[in-house]
Amino acid sequence: MHVFTKRNALVGWIVTRIARKRLERRLQAIARGPRIRRKLVLGAGIVGSAVVAFGAFIARRAADAQPA
């Protein structure tokens, strides 16, 4: 394993840990907020995930299409 690979793995691990802690803090702050706000955030996450999945599906179908 090269030095750069080890360094990049370490940097990625550190960034992932920091991002996870920040995300947990934000989610806890939302959980303490009003009930309607939690539902809106949850709904936005579900809709966003659905849009991304649909976009990936369309992109894959377009890539698999055979040219005439």
C-alpha positions in Angstrom: 0.0 0.0 0.0 1.4 3.4 -1.0 1.8 6.3 1.4 -0.7 8.4 -0.6 -3.3 5.6 -0.3 -2.8 5.4 3.5 -2.9 9.2 3.8 -6.1 9.5 1.7 -7.8 6.7 3.8 -6.9 8.5 7.0 -8.2 11.8 5.7 -11.4 10.2 4.5 -11.9 8.4 7.9 -11.4 11.7 9.8 -13.8 13.6 7.5 -16.4 10.9 7.8 -16.2 11.0 11.6 -16.5 14.8 11.7 -19.4 14.8 9.3 -21.2 12.1 11.3 -20.9 14.1 14.5 -22.2 17.2 12.9 -25.1 15.3 11.3 -26.0 13.8 14.7 -26.0 17.2 16.3 -28.2 18.7 13.6 -30.7 15.8 13.8 -30.9 16.1 17.6 -31.6 19.8 17.2 -34.4 19.0 14.8 -35.8 16.3 17.1 -36.1 18.9 19.9 -37.9 21.3 17.5 -41.6 21.4 16.8 -43.3 18.2 15.6 -44.3 19.7 12.2 -40.7 20.6 11.5 -39.6 17.0 12.1 -42.3 15.8 9.7 -41.3 18.3 7.1 -37.6 17.3 7.3 -38.4 13.6 7.1 -40.7 14.2 4.1 -38.1 16.3 2.4 -35.5 13.5 2.9 -37.9 10.9 1.5 -38.8 13.0 -1.5 -35.1 13.9 -2.2 -34.1 10.3 -2.0 -36.9 9.4 -4.5 -35.8 12.1 -6.9 -32.2 10.9 -6.8 -33.2 7.3 -7.3 -35.5 8.2 -10.2 -32.7 10.3 -11.8 -30.3 7.4 -11.5 -32.8 5.0 -13.0 -33.4 7.3 -16.0 -29.6 7.9 -16.5 -29.0 4.1 -16.4 -31.7 3.5 -18.9 -30.3 6.2 -21.2 -26.9 4.7 -21.0 -28.2 1.2 -21.8 -30.2 2.3 -24.8 -28.8 0.9 -28.1 -28.2 3.5 -30.8 -30.3 2.9 -33.9 
